Amino acid sequence: MADLVLVDTAGFGNLSANVAMTSADAVLVPALSGEADITEAEKTIRLVARLARAARRDIAARVLLNRAQVQDTCKKWSQGSRALKALF
């Protein structure tokens, strides 16, 4: 049986969050559908990728959109953050 530990860290870069992400098997990044939130989520996904490379292991990372209107979110994605959309 596998253990499951959930860690909720602050939504800004800090050493504690980096240590938690480096130790994790998976990282879930909650975000609202606004352009600023999507941009920050993209930065976090890229940070997880860098931490995974440094740790020499895979760390899965996914974005969870909160309070998102599907049409509104797709429009904002197509207007701005294509890189985040490509990560899905």
C-alpha positions as CSV (number, residue, x, y, z in Angstrom):
1,M,0.0,0.0,0.0
2,A,1.3,3.4,-1.0
3,D,1.3,6.4,1.4
4,L,-0.2,9.7,0.3
5,V,0.9,13.0,1.7
6,L,-0.6,16.3,0.6
7,V,1.3,19.5,1.2
8,D,-0.3,22.9,0.6
9,T,2.2,25.6,0.3
10,A,2.0,29.4,-0.2
11,G,1.3,30.6,-3.8
12,F,4.7,32.2,-4.1
13,G,8.3,31.0,-4.6
14,N,10.0,30.0,-1.4
15,L,12.4,27.3,-0.2
16,S,9.8,25.3,1.6
17,A,7.7,25.0,-1.6
18,N,10.8,24.0,-3.6
19,V,11.7,21.3,-1.1
20,A,8.2,20.0,-1.1
21,M,8.0,19.9,-4.9
22,T,11.4,18.3,-5.2
23,S,10.3,15.6,-2.8
24,A,6.9,15.1,-4.4
25,D,5.8,12.4,-6.9
26,A,3.3,14.9,-8.3
27,V,2.5,18.6,-8.1
28,L,-1.0,20.1,-8.5
29,V,-1.1,23.8,-9.3
30,P,-4.5,25.4,-8.7
31,A,-5.2,28.5,-10.8
32,L,-8.0,30.8,-11.8
33,S,-8.7,31.3,-15.5
34,G,-7.3,34.9,-15.6
35,E,-4.3,35.6,-17.7
36,A,-2.1,36.5,-14.7
37,D,-3.0,33.2,-12.9
38,I,-2.3,31.1,-16.0
39,T,1.0,32.9,-16.5
40,E,2.0,32.1,-12.9
41,A,0.8,28.5,-13.3
42,E,3.0,28.2,-16.3
43,K,6.0,29.5,-14.3
44,T,5.3,26.9,-11.6
45,I,5.1,24.1,-14.1
46,R,8.4,25.2,-15.6
47,L,9.9,25.4,-12.1
48,V,8.8,21.8,-11.4
49,A,10.5,20.7,-14.6
50,R,13.7,22.3,-13.5
51,L,13.5,20.8,-10.0
52,A,12.8,17.4,-11.6
53,R,15.9,17.7,-13.8
54,A,18.0,18.7,-10.8
55,A,16.7,15.8,-8.8
56,R,17.2,13.5,-11.8
57,R,13.7,12.0,-11.6
58,D,10.3,12.5,-13.0
59,I,7.8,14.8,-11.1
60,A,4.4,15.0,-12.7
61,A,2.8,18.4,-12.7
62,R,-0.7,19.4,-13.6
63,V,-2.8,22.6,-13.5
64,L,-6.2,22.6,-11.9
65,L,-8.4,25.4,-13.1
66,N,-10.8,26.8,-10.5
67,R,-14.0,28.7,-11.2
68,A,-13.3,28.6,-14.9
69,Q,-15.9,29.2,-17.7
70,V,-14.8,26.8,-20.4
71,Q,-15.4,29.2,-23.3
72,D,-13.8,32.1,-21.5
73,T,-10.7,30.1,-20.5
74,C,-10.2,28.7,-24.0
75,K,-10.4,32.3,-25.4
76,K,-7.8,33.5,-22.9
77,W,-5.5,30.6,-23.7
78,S,-5.7,31.3,-27.4
79,Q,-5.0,35.0,-26.8
80,G,-2.1,34.6,-24.4
81,S,-0.5,31.6,-22.9
82,R,-0.1,29.0,-25.6
83,A,2.9,27.4,-23.8
84,L,0.7,26.4,-20.9
85,K,-1.9,24.9,-23.2
86,A,0.8,22.9,-24.9
87,L,1.8,21.4,-21.5
88,F,-1.5,19.5,-21.3
